[in-house]
Amino acid sequence: MTQLGFPKYRRRQRVKTAVDLLNDRSFPNKEPEGVLLAAGATGEIIDVAIHTEANVPIYIVDFREQLLIG
C-alpha cells in the first residue's frame, strides 16, 4: 500500500484515464460540464507535486494536443 503523500507514479510514465474527465469549468473554451477526455485517453506524467494540506500527490499529465490536466 502506498503511504499518504508518497507518489505512486513517476514522471514520464504513460497513464490512461479510468473514467471520463468532465470540465469543472476550469477550461473556459470547452463546454461546461462536458467531457474533456473519454475513458481510456492516454497521456504522460510530466510533473508530480504534493498538496501540502491534504498530503496527497498531484500529477500533471500531458494529453498531447488535447489537454494538460493536473
C-alpha positions in Angstrom: 0.0 0.0 0.0 1.2 3.5 -0.9 1.9 5.9 2.0 -0.2 9.1 2.0 1.8 11.8 0.4 4.1 9.4 -1.4 3.6 9.4 -5.1 2.6 6.0 -6.6 3.5 7.0 -10.2 6.5 8.9 -11.6 7.4 11.3 -14.3 7.5 10.0 -17.9 5.1 7.2 -17.1 2.3 6.6 -19.6 -1.1 6.6 -18.0 -4.8 6.2 -19.1 -7.9 7.8 -17.8 -10.0 5.3 -15.9 -13.2 7.4 -16.3 -14.4 10.3 -18.5 -12.9 13.5 -17.3 -15.5 16.3 -17.1 -15.0 20.1 -17.4 -15.5 21.6 -13.9 -15.4 25.0 -15.7 -11.5 25.1 -15.4 -11.4 25.2 -19.2 -13.4 28.2 -20.3 -13.0 27.4 -24.0 -14.6 23.9 -23.6 -18.2 23.0 -22.9 -19.1 23.5 -19.2 -19.7 20.0 -17.6 -18.7 18.5 -21.0 -16.4 15.6 -21.5 -12.8 16.8 -21.7 -11.3 13.3 -22.2 -13.0 10.0 -22.6 -12.1 7.0 -20.5 -9.0 5.3 -22.0 -7.3 8.5 -23.2 -3.5 8.1 -22.9 -1.2 10.7 -21.5 2.3 11.1 -19.9 3.0 12.3 -16.4 5.2 15.4 -16.7 5.4 16.5 -13.1 4.5 15.3 -9.6 3.8 17.5 -6.6 2.4 17.1 -3.1 -0.7 19.0 -1.9 0.6 20.2 1.4 -2.7 20.5 3.4 -4.1 17.2 2.2 -0.8 15.4 1.9 -1.7 13.7 -1.4 0.2 13.6 -4.7 -0.9 15.8 -7.6 0.0 14.6 -11.1 0.3 16.9 -14.1 -0.5 14.8 -17.2 0.1 15.9 -20.8 -2.5 14.5 -23.1 -0.6 16.0 -26.1 -2.6 18.3 -28.4 -5.8 17.6 -26.4 -5.1 19.0 -22.8 -2.7 19.4 -19.9 -4.5 18.4 -16.8 -3.5 18.3 -13.1 
